[in-house]
Amino acid sequence: MAGIDTTVSLAGLNLKSPVMTASGTCGYGLDLLPFLDLSRLGAVVVKGLSVEPRPGNPPPRTVETCAGMLNSIGLENIGMEAFIDEKLPRLRDFQTVVIVNILGESREEYGTLVDRLGPQDGVHGFEVNVSCPNVKAGGIAFGSDPDMLEDLVRFVRKRTEKPLIIKLSPNVTDIVDMARRAEAGGADALSLINTLRGLSVDAESRRPHLATVVGGLSGPAIKPIALRMVWEVTRKVTIPVIGMGGILSGEDAVEFLITGATAVQVGTAHFRNPAVCLEIMEGIETYLERHGIQDVKELIGSIQLEAGPTA
Amino acid sequence: MPLNPGEGGPLVTPVLSNTEIVPNYFRMAFEAPALAAEARPGQFLMLSFPLLKDPLLPRPFAVFNVQGPRVEVLYRRVGKGTGLLARMRAGDPLRVLGPLGNGFRLPDPSVAPIVLAGGCGIASLHLLLLHLLKRQSAPTTLLYGVRFHDELIPLEDLEEAGLLLRIATEDGKRGLKGTVTQLLSTALAPGASSTDAVELFACGPQPMLRAAVQAVKGLGVRAQVSVESRMACGYGVCQGCVFPFHGAKGPEKVRYRKVCTDGPVFAAEEICWEAVPD
């Protein structure tokens, strides 16, 4: 729509729109090509990459739950070299920001990923998945221990000048503490929330629905938790936050922006509609028009606390 | 994967009809011209409820039939999603993504196809049967098994087109009292077929597929199976629907392939059946 400014900037990146894809929900971006032009998106966050390819977990890997789903894909991915050879050259054809999500089982693996991917043309920034277990620390997730998290962020920060986004796990006692530690370690931005650990079991057979028993919950079911965390974190850190968790519509995205997020990621919604990002972008513009707002940035953090809750 | 070219996302289209043809089995039709023109036997669609957040995810359904611009699916009412689907009336909106996946590879016209359907597996085989009956010079046989006789979908149109139909019911009220794999053993017995060139096409519950694959093993009969798996997206991005396959590095090494974009039809011998969850 003419006249409306939908751009946002974040971690030194200029985004055409606050709408980005969430890692792990649209492959390496290219899978969406039959449905939409990637150049229209704010950014594409590709599926989490590890140094070596990962085969993923045994099936069943997904189950639908009430207004959501559990997944236990096991971080299946093609590995950084195959990404550089097979996917990145095609992604360069699009006028969009490409953010590479990285994951490792040791600090050194994250280092290797950043060293190798950082200099690549077409990689505009990193999003660090810190929900992986640190094998050297007995399998505790990087993102669940404040010291380990800060150390990892510092370690990765030293090795790249490209924008560094830390994707926080909600499976912690104090998300604000984690956010502060990531900021202290040198993160340029935070994205939250990753999936919440959940379980689904069949009462008749008494068997869990996932082969790994526990999986990550996503979808509209987690939206209020995500909004609460975005609100808490944005009040306590100065770096921008990318909000996500159950966004299906433009209105959902607007709620995250109002609560304090500078941009949003769309994940599970891709599974029911591969072109959902376009619908969400349109929905945001319709909202802005309806409220006579010229610039989407005016929404960021505009939550009205004094007026009290609306009915 | 061409889908509503020019429109971007999946089609939202009204239901035209939704009829319970036998208890708990429904035939649902909607208009989807691009999809109707493209769909091949064995391909599938993802159907979802555009106005609801719960159920959130689309469900996969085989393309049962195509008539002009109309596409039909056949489904059995089993859970929450199909329960809601069963309550849809003409005019209600449906989100449709497809056609998806790779369909059956059609055999040489001289081959005599044996088609094996267990229960709702007939949904994935009906369009295939229509094609086979048109193009094969050798007779096409359908071995169709259900637990209860009242679950049998009427197939008179196919019989009129020359289909050889053999039925097995576990309640014994129609056809053979037993399972469809017993019918298969008979059909595969030496001298049972007038032609040597036989190929198997199967869709049904996991135990039936396993038994069928076992039955053709060593007979030199090619078998294509359409498998089912829980999937969230249907177009390759969720990576949830994987099935175990024999790896390149020997049979002990399992590798995963996606049912949605790599299948749902596979050559039976490629699947690592021991690793398939029940």
Interface residues (C-beta under 8 A of the other chain):
Chain A: G24 T25 C26 G27 D31 L32 P34 F35 L36 P55 G56 P58 P59 P60 R61 T62 V63 E64 C66 A67 G68 M69 N71 I73 E76 A211 G219 P220 L248 T268 H270 F271 R272 N273 P274 A275 V276 L278 E279
Chain B: M1 P2 L3 G8 G9 P10 M46 S48 K53 D54 P55 L56 L57 P58 R95 L97 S229 R230 M231 A232 C233 Y235 G236 V237 C238 Q239 G240 C241 V242 F243 P244 R255 Y256 A275 P277
